[in-house]
């Protein structure tokens, strides 16, 4: 759920509705809160609402939990909420001024002692993201001029280089045909080089059959630093999408039981195993598309546009070595 304050009515009067986080033991719970604005007048309520939000940001509370709740109510999303379930039980009782290199290293050691569902400790990249969200919360809720929180980060693991060969992809697609949703996800991902989130969030109003274009940018979400682009619809994808459109029951291109099909991860892993292909992830399909384009001699600037990179330098640093001209 997006973490935002909402102006709503309760028993005839305007109030602020929002969700906050409470810690009980090692459990992070989301709790609904309601604050009355003591008026039935919308204009007065909006003025009091803005004043209330302004006062909240100037809170004298300096606990990490208070800072997180202020930050999450304004900037929260599902990914941040999931990360908070890991780091809040460790940091929530601390004062923001107590966050330093030693506490971050202690958190890293604690997380490395945890075991994921795969039976392994979390990757460094996962812990880095959690610490980045913590830093964002401290900076957002910190007093004016206080932006010197000492957040230590572990070293990043080498970037993944896994991509599927055309032979692997052919075998994978044969197995994936048994799952209509997975097959459509793979067709979209390989043809657009889109991230998993961009592909699963795609709606039919952003599929322009007449112009032959597909827009991966989601207007309902705040634009992030993860670039998304408008890409051409290939002739193969055009036929696949026309067939999917005929059976569509929602505005989502990828749907399941009347809702958005959010995560193909389990079906993806199962199909890989059945096809006898070494481990890969849904994100590796994006990399696969970029590698195939580079191998086919597509220019770095064109690949960069597909990937939504801010500059071709980012694209070249990863994919130039796959080009025949390298």
C-alpha positions as CSV (number, residue, x, y, z in Angstrom):
1,X,0.0,0.0,0.0
2,X,1.3,3.5,-0.8
3,X,2.2,5.3,2.3
4,X,0.3,8.6,2.0
5,X,-1.8,10.8,4.2
6,X,-5.4,11.1,3.0
7,X,-8.0,13.7,3.7
8,X,-11.3,12.0,4.3
9,X,-14.6,12.3,6.3
10,X,-15.5,10.5,9.4
11,X,-18.9,10.9,11.1
12,X,-19.5,14.1,9.2
13,X,-16.2,15.9,9.9
14,X,-12.9,16.0,8.0
15,X,-10.0,14.0,9.3
16,X,-6.6,12.8,8.3
17,X,-6.3,9.0,7.6
18,X,-2.9,7.4,7.4
19,X,-1.0,4.3,8.3
20,X,1.9,4.1,10.7
21,X,4.2,1.4,11.9
22,X,4.4,-0.2,15.4
23,X,7.0,-2.6,16.7
24,X,6.0,-5.5,18.9
25,X,9.0,-7.7,19.6
26,X,10.5,-8.5,16.2
27,X,7.2,-8.0,14.4
28,X,6.5,-4.9,12.4
29,X,2.8,-4.1,12.2
30,X,1.0,-1.5,10.0
31,X,-1.6,0.4,12.0
32,X,-4.4,2.7,10.8
33,X,-4.5,6.1,12.4
34,X,-7.1,8.9,12.2
35,X,-6.8,12.5,13.3
36,X,-9.8,14.8,13.4
37,X,-9.5,18.2,11.9
38,X,-12.6,19.3,13.8
39,X,-14.5,20.9,10.9
40,X,-17.1,20.1,8.2
41,X,-15.7,22.8,5.9
42,X,-13.5,21.4,3.2
43,X,-11.4,24.6,2.7
44,X,-10.7,24.9,6.5
45,X,-9.9,21.2,6.6
46,X,-7.3,21.5,3.8
47,X,-5.6,24.4,5.5
48,X,-5.5,22.5,8.8
49,X,-4.3,19.4,7.0
50,X,-1.3,21.2,5.5
51,X,-0.5,22.8,8.9
52,X,-0.8,19.4,10.6
53,X,1.7,17.9,8.1
54,X,4.1,20.8,8.5
55,X,4.0,20.4,12.3
56,X,4.5,16.7,12.0
57,X,7.7,17.2,10.1
58,X,9.0,19.5,12.8
59,X,8.3,16.9,15.5
60,X,10.7,16.9,18.5
61,X,10.7,13.1,18.5
62,X,14.1,11.8,17.3
63,X,13.6,8.1,17.3
64,X,14.2,6.1,14.1
65,X,10.7,4.8,14.3
66,X,9.2,8.3,14.4
67,X,11.5,9.3,11.4
68,X,10.4,6.3,9.4
69,X,6.7,6.9,10.0
70,X,7.1,10.5,8.8
71,X,9.0,9.4,5.8
72,X,6.8,6.5,4.9
73,X,3.6,8.4,5.1
74,X,4.9,10.8,2.4
75,X,7.2,8.6,0.3
76,X,6.2,5.0,1.2
77,X,5.5,2.1,-1.2
78,X,5.3,-1.7,-1.1
79,X,9.1,-2.2,-1.6
80,X,10.0,0.2,1.2
81,X,7.5,-1.4,3.5
82,X,8.9,-4.8,2.9
83,X,12.5,-3.6,3.6
84,X,11.3,-1.9,6.8
85,X,10.2,-5.3,8.2
86,X,13.9,-6.2,8.3
87,X,15.6,-3.1,9.5
88,X,13.0,-1.5,11.9
89,X,13.2,-4.2,14.6
90,X,16.9,-3.5,14.8
91,X,16.9,0.3,14.5
92,X,13.5,1.5,15.7
93,X,14.3,2.0,19.4
94,X,17.4,4.0,18.6
95,X,17.7,7.8,18.5
96,X,18.5,9.1,15.0
97,X,21.7,10.6,16.4
98,X,22.9,7.2,17.5
99,X,23.0,5.9,13.9
100,X,26.6,5.6,13.0
101,X,29.1,3.3,11.2
102,X,29.2,0.8,14.1
103,X,25.4,0.4,14.3
104,X,25.2,-0.1,10.6
105,X,28.0,-2.7,10.7
106,X,26.2,-4.5,13.6
107,X,23.0,-4.5,11.5
108,X,25.0,-6.0,8.5
109,X,26.4,-8.7,10.7
110,X,22.9,-9.5,12.1
111,X,21.3,-9.7,8.6
112,X,24.1,-12.0,7.4
113,X,23.1,-14.3,10.2
114,X,19.6,-14.5,8.9
115,X,18.5,-17.2,6.5
116,X,16.3,-16.5,3.5
117,X,13.7,-18.9,2.0
118,X,16.5,-20.2,-0.2
119,X,18.5,-21.2,2.9
120,X,21.1,-18.6,2.3
121,X,21.9,-15.2,4.0
122,X,20.6,-12.1,2.1
123,X,22.8,-10.7,-0.6
124,X,24.8,-7.5,0.1
125,X,22.7,-5.7,-2.5
126,X,19.5,-6.4,-0.4
127,X,21.1,-5.0,2.7
128,X,22.4,-2.0,0.9
129,X,18.8,-1.2,-0.3
130,X,17.5,-1.5,3.3
131,X,20.2,0.9,4.6
132,X,19.5,3.3,1.7
133,X,15.8,3.5,2.8
134,X,16.9,4.1,6.4
135,X,19.2,6.9,5.3
136,X,16.4,8.4,3.2
137,X,14.0,8.4,6.2
138,X,16.6,10.0,8.5
139,X,17.3,12.7,5.9
140,X,13.7,13.4,5.2
141,X,12.6,13.6,8.8
142,X,15.8,15.1,10.2
143,X,16.0,18.7,11.5
144,X,16.9,21.4,8.9
145,X,20.6,21.3,8.3
146,X,21.1,17.9,9.8
147,X,22.1,15.7,6.9
148,X,25.3,14.1,8.2
149,X,24.0,10.7,9.4
150,X,26.9,8.3,9.2
151,X,25.4,5.4,7.2
152,X,27.9,2.7,6.4
153,X,27.2,0.5,3.4
154,X,28.7,-3.0,2.6
155,X,30.5,-3.5,-0.7
156,X,28.3,-4.4,-3.7
157,X,28.6,-7.8,-5.2
158,X,29.8,-7.9,-8.8
159,X,26.9,-7.2,-11.2
160,X,25.1,-10.2,-12.6
161,X,26.0,-11.2,-16.2
162,X,23.5,-14.0,-16.7
163,X,21.6,-14.0,-19.9
164,X,19.8,-16.7,-21.9
165,X,21.1,-17.9,-25.2
166,X,18.7,-18.2,-28.0
167,X,18.7,-22.0,-27.6
168,X,17.9,-21.7,-23.9
169,X,15.1,-19.2,-24.6
170,X,13.6,-21.5,-27.2
171,X,13.4,-24.4,-24.8
172,X,12.1,-22.1,-22.1
173,X,9.3,-20.7,-24.3
174,X,8.2,-24.3,-25.2
175,X,7.7,-25.1,-21.5
176,X,6.3,-21.6,-20.7
177,X,3.4,-22.1,-23.2
178,X,1.7,-24.3,-20.6
179,X,1.2,-21.2,-18.5
180,X,-0.6,-18.5,-20.4
181,X,0.5,-15.7,-18.1
182,X,4.2,-16.7,-18.0
183,X,4.3,-17.0,-21.8
184,X,2.9,-13.6,-22.3
185,X,5.3,-12.1,-19.7
186,X,8.3,-13.6,-21.5
187,X,7.0,-12.3,-24.9
188,X,6.7,-8.8,-23.5
189,X,9.9,-8.9,-21.5
190,X,12.1,-10.1,-24.4
191,X,10.5,-7.8,-27.0
192,X,10.6,-4.6,-24.8
193,X,13.6,-5.2,-22.6
194,X,11.4,-3.9,-19.8
195,X,11.9,-4.5,-16.1
196,X,9.6,-7.0,-14.4
197,X,7.6,-4.2,-12.7
198,X,7.2,-2.2,-15.9
199,X,5.9,-5.3,-17.7
200,X,3.5,-6.5,-15.1
201,X,2.1,-2.9,-14.6
202,X,1.4,-2.5,-18.3
203,X,-2.2,-1.5,-19.1
204,X,-4.0,-1.7,-22.4
205,X,-4.4,2.1,-22.7
206,X,-0.6,2.2,-23.2
207,X,-0.6,-0.3,-26.0
208,X,-1.0,1.6,-29.3
209,X,-1.8,-0.9,-32.0
210,X,-2.3,1.8,-34.6
211,X,1.1,3.4,-34.1
212,X,2.8,0.2,-33.2
213,X,4.1,1.6,-29.9
214,X,4.1,0.4,-26.3
215,X,4.6,2.8,-23.5
216,X,6.3,1.3,-20.4
217,X,6.0,4.5,-18.4
218,X,3.3,4.2,-15.7
219,X,1.6,7.6,-15.3
220,X,0.0,6.5,-12.0
221,X,3.4,6.2,-10.3
222,X,6.0,8.8,-9.4
223,X,8.8,8.7,-11.8
224,X,11.9,7.1,-10.3
225,X,15.5,7.0,-11.3
226,X,14.7,3.7,-13.0
227,X,14.1,4.8,-16.6
228,X,11.2,3.5,-18.6
229,X,10.7,4.0,-22.3
230,X,8.3,3.9,-25.3
231,X,9.3,1.0,-27.5
232,X,8.1,-0.4,-30.9
233,X,5.8,-3.4,-31.0
234,X,7.4,-6.2,-33.0
235,X,5.3,-8.1,-35.5
236,X,5.5,-11.2,-33.3
237,X,4.5,-9.3,-30.2
238,X,1.7,-7.6,-32.1
239,X,0.0,-10.9,-32.8
240,X,0.5,-12.1,-29.2
241,X,-1.0,-8.9,-27.8
242,X,-4.0,-9.1,-30.2
243,X,-4.8,-12.6,-28.9
244,X,-4.4,-11.5,-25.3
245,X,-6.6,-8.4,-25.9
246,X,-9.5,-10.6,-27.0
247,X,-9.5,-12.6,-23.8
248,X,-8.8,-9.6,-21.5
249,X,-11.1,-9.0,-18.5
250,X,-9.2,-6.1,-16.9
251,X,-7.2,-3.1,-18.1
252,X,-4.0,-5.0,-17.2
253,X,-2.2,-6.8,-20.0
254,X,-1.0,-9.4,-17.6
255,X,-3.9,-10.4,-15.4
256,X,-4.9,-13.2,-13.1
257,X,-8.4,-13.7,-11.6
258,X,-9.5,-10.2,-12.4
259,X,-6.4,-8.5,-11.0
260,X,-2.9,-7.5,-12.1
261,X,-0.5,-10.5,-12.4
262,X,2.2,-9.1,-10.1
263,X,4.9,-11.6,-9.9
264,X,5.9,-14.4,-12.3
265,X,8.8,-15.5,-10.1
266,X,7.5,-18.9,-9.0
267,X,6.1,-19.9,-12.4
268,X,9.4,-18.6,-14.0
269,X,11.5,-20.8,-11.7
270,X,9.3,-23.8,-12.2
271,X,9.4,-23.5,-16.0
272,X,13.2,-23.1,-15.9
273,X,13.6,-26.3,-14.0
274,X,11.3,-28.2,-16.3
275,X,13.3,-26.9,-19.3
276,X,16.6,-28.0,-17.7
277,X,18.0,-24.5,-17.8
278,X,20.5,-23.2,-15.2
279,X,19.2,-20.6,-12.7
280,X,18.0,-17.3,-14.0
281,X,15.6,-14.6,-12.8
282,X,12.9,-12.5,-14.5
283,X,15.2,-9.5,-14.6
284,X,17.7,-11.6,-16.7
285,X,15.3,-11.5,-19.6
286,X,15.8,-7.7,-19.8
287,X,19.6,-8.4,-19.9
288,X,19.0,-11.1,-22.5
289,X,17.2,-8.7,-24.8
290,X,20.0,-6.2,-24.5
291,X,22.7,-8.8,-25.2
292,X,20.8,-10.1,-28.3
293,X,20.5,-6.6,-29.7
294,X,24.2,-5.9,-29.1
295,X,25.1,-9.2,-30.8
296,X,22.9,-8.3,-33.7
297,X,24.8,-5.0,-34.2
298,X,22.1,-2.7,-32.9
299,X,23.7,0.6,-31.9
300,X,24.4,1.4,-28.3
301,X,22.2,4.5,-28.5
302,X,19.2,2.4,-29.7
303,X,19.8,-0.2,-27.0
304,X,20.0,2.6,-24.4
305,X,16.6,4.0,-25.5
306,X,15.1,0.5,-25.1
307,X,16.5,0.2,-21.6
308,X,15.6,3.7,-20.6
309,X,19.2,4.5,-19.6
310,X,20.0,8.1,-18.9
311,X,23.1,8.0,-21.2
312,X,24.7,5.6,-23.6
313,X,27.8,5.4,-21.3
314,X,25.8,3.3,-18.9
315,X,24.8,1.0,-21.8
316,X,28.2,0.8,-23.3
317,X,29.9,-0.1,-20.0
318,X,27.7,-3.3,-19.8
319,X,26.8,-4.3,-23.3
320,X,29.5,-3.0,-25.7
321,X,31.6,-6.2,-25.4
322,X,28.8,-8.2,-26.9
323,X,28.8,-6.1,-30.1
324,X,30.5,-7.6,-33.2
325,X,32.4,-4.2,-33.5
326,X,33.9,-4.4,-30.0
